């Protein structure tokens, strides 16, 4: 599978400037974004436009790679490469859709526009933890910081490998906070938003969103 990871990393290398998000009742620049669920990104529409331009370029590159794989004679390994490349292209297109929706309606804005490095193999035979930057003390402050990072990383995924492995990382880390902070509303909201992003990037709807729409 190593060659597939190389392909995945290649397709996921494009992004904008590094940014973080915030939870607030007021946007960073009044009038730029209409907050959904009170989440407002810390970047403005100028940065968002630049990120969209770069992502569309990356999408065109990914389309050419898929076309080249479809055109050549394939064995089982090449078929697997095509499957991964096609899945990655679908994820990137959904990421672009989220940026377009953010730009036009102020909804589904990712917390960050960059493509943060993520090399987590969820194989249980390889006991290496998720490559998060937040402290893993799992007290209240560190859990809120970690949950916000997981939200940012989930919504910034451009590849199916990222989507799947961030999902595993959330499943592994969510039960670990100290008992007295496990139900913290701020952290729980970040984790819920992270899962919503992963579901959207998979082309699905998160159950909470579906309930809101019923």
Secondary structure as UniProt FT lines:
FT   HELIX           2..11
FT   STRAND          21..23
FT   TURN            30..31
FT   TURN            37..38
FT   STRAND          39..41
FT   HELIX           45..71
FT   HELIX           76..105
FT   TURN            124..125
FT   HELIX           140..155
FT   HELIX           160..174
FT   TURN            175..176
FT   HELIX           179..181
FT   TURN            182..183
FT   HELIX           185..201
FT   TURN            202..203
FT   HELIX           207..213
//
